[in-house]
Amino acid sequence: MALKELIATIARALVDEPDSVEVTEIEGDHNSLIELRVAKSDIGKVIGKDGRTAQSMRTILTAASTKLGRRAHLDIVD
């Protein structure tokens, strides 16, 4: 649950429509898949130039999940 809240907080800070941010977490045994959905107009803000913002979010997620003893993957869904 903490990983889901982390991604939601970061995404809401980046977008113009924070109410449209949806984060779902699909948990496995030792891994999680985090799916991020934002408004169509905000998708570029979440991905960033050359995907740098998305990659930074994935790096933070990896560091946080490692601390919890899990693996996590972030998918940005249109």
ChimeraX attribute file (.defattr): number of C-alpha atoms within 10 A of each C-alpha:
attribute: neighborCount
match mode: 1-to-1
recipient: residues
	/A:1	8
	/A:2	10
	/A:3	20
	/A:4	20
	/A:5	13
	/A:6	15
	/A:7	22
	/A:8	18
	/A:9	14
	/A:10	12
	/A:11	24
	/A:12	17
	/A:13	11
	/A:14	14
	/A:15	19
	/A:16	14
	/A:17	15
	/A:18	16
	/A:19	10
	/A:20	14
	/A:21	17
	/A:22	17
	/A:23	22
	/A:24	15
	/A:25	17
	/A:26	11
	/A:27	13
	/A:28	11
	/A:29	7
	/A:30	11
	/A:31	14
	/A:32	18
	/A:33	17
	/A:34	19
	/A:35	17
	/A:36	20
	/A:37	19
	/A:38	24
	/A:39	16
	/A:40	10
	/A:41	10
	/A:42	18
	/A:43	15
	/A:44	16
	/A:45	16
	/A:46	23
	/A:47	16
	/A:48	14
	/A:49	10
	/A:50	9
	/A:51	12
	/A:52	12
	/A:53	16
	/A:54	19
	/A:55	15
	/A:56	13
	/A:57	17
	/A:58	17
	/A:59	14
	/A:60	14
	/A:61	21
	/A:62	18
	/A:63	13
	/A:64	17
	/A:65	19
	/A:66	12
	/A:67	10
	/A:68	12
	/A:69	9
	/A:70	15
	/A:71	19
	/A:72	21
	/A:73	15
	/A:74	21
	/A:75	13
	/A:76	14
	/A:77	11
	/A:78	9
